Amino acid sequence: MNTLENAVLMLPAMWLYAGFIGDRGAAIGGGIWLVARIWYALAYLDSPAKRGPAFGIAMAVFAGLWLGAAWGVARVVLH
């Protein structure tokens, strides 16, 4: 359920990044995020204490896509 909740914010980040920066970067980021979320879920089942690295990677990708999307939107607005 947690991944579904995160996907609601992740998908717009990917779409905006793809539209304003590039689709290849959005696809790579989305793929890394998906692998990290699967890793997170598996680690959580084994031992919740082990989910930290997967969470960190997923959040880093999430932040990177949103920052890139914001930069792309700002670049268009300011021109």
N, C-alpha and C positions, 0 to 999 in steps of 0.2 A: 504494500500500500504506500509505503514511503517513496518508492521509486515513481509510482504513478503521480503522487503529489509533486515531486520534483520535475516530472516531465511537463507539467502544465507551465512551468516557467522556462524549462530548457528548450522546448520546441520554438517558442517565439524568438529566443536568442539565436537559434540556428537559422531560422528564416530571415531574420534581419541581417545577420552576418552574411548569409549567402547572397542576399539582395544588394547589400552595400559594399561588401568587401570581396567575397568570392565563395563560390559553392564548394570548391575543393577543401578549403580550410574548414568550412562548416561541416562537411562530411567527415573529415578527419576528427574534428572535435567531437562530433556526435558519436562516432565510433568509439573513441577513447572513453567518453562519458558512459556509453552503454556497457563496455567491458568493465569499467570501474564499478558501475552499479550492480552488475552480476557478481563481481568479486565481493562487493559489500554484502550482498544478500547471503552468499555462501559463507562468508566469514561470520556473519551475524548468527547463522544457524549453528556454526561450530562453537564459537565463543564471542559474545558481543564485544569483548575487550580487543579483539583482533580486527575490528572493522575500521579502525582509524586511518590507515594508509589509503584504503580504497575511497573512503569519504573525502580525504584530502585531495586525491587526484580528481575525483568527480567535481568537487567544488572549485578547484583550480581551472578546470576546463570550462565550467559554468561561468566563472568570473571572467575568464579570457574571452569567451564568446560575447558576453554582455558588454564588456569594455570595447571590444572590436566593433560591435554593432553600434554602440553609442558614438564611437569615433566616426564611423561611416555616416551615420545620420547627421552628426554635427558638420562633417565635411560638406555634405550636400546642402544643409541649411545655410551655412556661412558663405557659400559661393553664390 
